[in-house]
Amino acid sequence: MLWHRGGYARRKIDVLQRESARGYGIRRGGIGELAQIMEGCGRKIGPFDCCTAIAGDCLDVMAEMPKGLVPLVIADPPYGSGGRDGSVHLENPTIALNRMSSDSYIWFVRQYAKQLFRITTADAHCYIFSDWRKFTHVRTAFEVSGWECRQLIVWDKGVGMGEYWRSSHEFILWLSKQYPRKLTHGGCFNVLRYKGVYGKAKDHPAQKPKELVRFLVEASTKIEDLVIDPFFGSGTTLVEAKSLGRHFFGCDINPDYVAMTEKRLSTVQLAMEL
């Protein structure tokens, strides 16, 4: 078996230790196995090492991954609509596919949506970030690839950019297959308010706040579940997954961001409140 998902989660490390000692809870070593996530778990995802960040094109990487493996995808792909300074488009060489035509963008989204559908479990959750220009394209491409869009989540950043009616929010499409797993907290409102990342704290032009990503990871997974991000950028998804005791894997086409993410991952400590 290429993958083994552990038993049910406990909320605190001391509880995990007690339950593991009784022979259930987190399998194969309990809290000791969680500690292995901090140094690399030794498991394989097809030809790739689990709990790693690699450089590569997501379509090539996912094509080599086994089917039916991943319970959670969090992806912040290129929006394809171009960054703006007021009404002027910015050409940013650090972001691949930053400007695309509608037809080209739908084709691209459909390619990775099909691969995500193949590698995810039947009850998987998939969160895809987008903006007001392209979210309808994302939804169309995912739905023709077999996914169901179950909710359009609004991320309220609190600060607007641009001119005239300033955009102070972005969208997160919540997608699943036919029978998605339950949210761990039972459900919440579809407007999430987290301040964006600005100034010196921003390592990537499209970086998302760790608190927002952490909330999504906690809502859709349990300890030892696998979280993947095929466009990890600054690596926030992988960092938050690791800190919460989840297995993780991701790729990015830019080797500079891969190096940045590996550095961030090397400093992560397991959260004391699980």
ChimeraX attribute file (.defattr): number of C-alpha atoms within 10 A of each C-alpha:
attribute: neighborCount
match mode: 1-to-1
recipient: residues
	/A:1	4
	/A:2	9
	/A:3	14
	/A:4	12
	/A:5	15
	/A:6	17
	/A:7	17
	/A:8	14
	/A:9	18
	/A:10	17
	/A:11	12
	/A:12	12
	/A:13	18
	/A:14	14
	/A:15	15
	/A:16	20
	/A:17	17
	/A:18	14
	/A:19	18
	/A:20	19
	/A:21	14
	/A:22	8
	/A:23	12
	/A:24	16
	/A:25	21
	/A:26	24
	/A:27	19
	/A:28	14
	/A:29	16
	/A:30	21
	/A:31	21
	/A:32	14
	/A:33	16
	/A:34	24
	/A:35	15
	/A:36	15
	/A:37	21
	/A:38	20
	/A:39	12
	/A:40	15
	/A:41	17
	/A:42	10
	/A:43	15
	/A:44	14
	/A:45	17
	/A:46	16
	/A:47	10
	/A:48	15
	/A:49	16
	/A:50	21
	/A:51	28
	/A:52	19
	/A:53	26
	/A:54	24
	/A:55	16
	/A:56	18
	/A:57	14
	/A:58	20
	/A:59	17
	/A:60	11
	/A:61	19
	/A:62	22
	/A:63	15
	/A:64	14
	/A:65	19
	/A:66	16
	/A:67	16
	/A:68	15
	/A:69	19
	/A:70	27
	/A:71	23
	/A:72	25
	/A:73	26
	/A:74	24
	/A:75	20
	/A:76	20
	/A:77	21
	/A:78	19
	/A:79	24
	/A:80	22
	/A:81	19
	/A:82	17
	/A:83	19
	/A:84	13
	/A:85	10
	/A:86	12
	/A:87	10
	/A:88	10
	/A:89	12
	/A:90	13
	/A:91	12
	/A:92	13
	/A:93	8
	/A:94	13
	/A:95	20
	/A:96	14
	/A:97	17
	/A:98	17
	/A:99	19
	/A:100	15
	/A:101	10
	/A:102	14
	/A:103	9
	/A:104	13
	/A:105	21
	/A:106	20
	/A:107	15
	/A:108	17
	/A:109	20
	/A:110	21
	/A:111	16
	/A:112	21
	/A:113	21
	/A:114	19
	/A:115	20
	/A:116	28
	/A:117	21
	/A:118	20
	/A:119	19
	/A:120	22
	/A:121	19
	/A:122	18
	/A:123	16
	/A:124	25
	/A:125	26
	/A:126	28
	/A:127	25
	/A:128	20
	/A:129	22
	/A:130	23
	/A:131	17
	/A:132	12
	/A:133	12
	/A:134	16
	/A:135	19
	/A:136	14
	/A:137	18
	/A:138	23
	/A:139	23
	/A:140	16
	/A:141	22
	/A:142	25
	/A:143	18
	/A:144	12
	/A:145	19
	/A:146	15
	/A:147	21
	/A:148	20
	/A:149	18
	/A:150	13
	/A:151	13
	/A:152	18
	/A:153	18
	/A:154	18
	/A:155	20
	/A:156	18
	/A:157	18
	/A:158	12
	/A:159	11
	/A:160	12
	/A:161	13
	/A:162	14
	/A:163	11
	/A:164	8
	/A:165	8
	/A:166	11
	/A:167	16
	/A:168	14
	/A:169	19
	/A:170	15
	/A:171	20
	/A:172	23
	/A:173	22
	/A:174	21
	/A:175	22
	/A:176	26
	/A:177	20
	/A:178	12
	/A:179	11
	/A:180	18
	/A:181	16
	/A:182	14
	/A:183	15
	/A:184	12
	/A:185	9
	/A:186	7
	/A:187	9
	/A:188	9
	/A:189	7
	/A:190	13
	/A:191	14
	/A:192	17
	/A:193	14
	/A:194	16
	/A:195	16
	/A:196	20
	/A:197	17
	/A:198	13
	/A:199	6
	/A:200	6
	/A:201	9
	/A:202	14
	/A:203	15
	/A:204	16
	/A:205	14
	/A:206	17
	/A:207	18
	/A:208	23
	/A:209	18
	/A:210	18
	/A:211	15
	/A:212	18
	/A:213	20
	/A:214	18
	/A:215	12
	/A:216	21
	/A:217	24
	/A:218	18
	/A:219	17
	/A:220	22
	/A:221	23
	/A:222	23
	/A:223	22
	/A:224	24
	/A:225	22
	/A:226	24
	/A:227	25
	/A:228	26
	/A:229	25
	/A:230	25
	/A:231	21
	/A:232	27
	/A:233	30
	/A:234	24
	/A:235	28
	/A:236	22
	/A:237	30
	/A:238	30
	/A:239	24
	/A:240	27
	/A:241	27
	/A:242	26
	/A:243	20
	/A:244	24
	/A:245	24
	/A:246	25
	/A:247	26
	/A:248	27
	/A:249	25
	/A:250	29
	/A:251	25
	/A:252	24
	/A:253	18
	/A:254	18
	/A:255	14
	/A:256	13
	/A:257	22
	/A:258	23
	/A:259	16
	/A:260	16
	/A:261	24
	/A:262	17
	/A:263	12
	/A:264	15
	/A:265	22
	/A:266	11
	/A:267	10
	/A:268	14
	/A:269	15
	/A:270	18
	/A:271	13
	/A:272	11
	/A:273	10
	/A:274	18
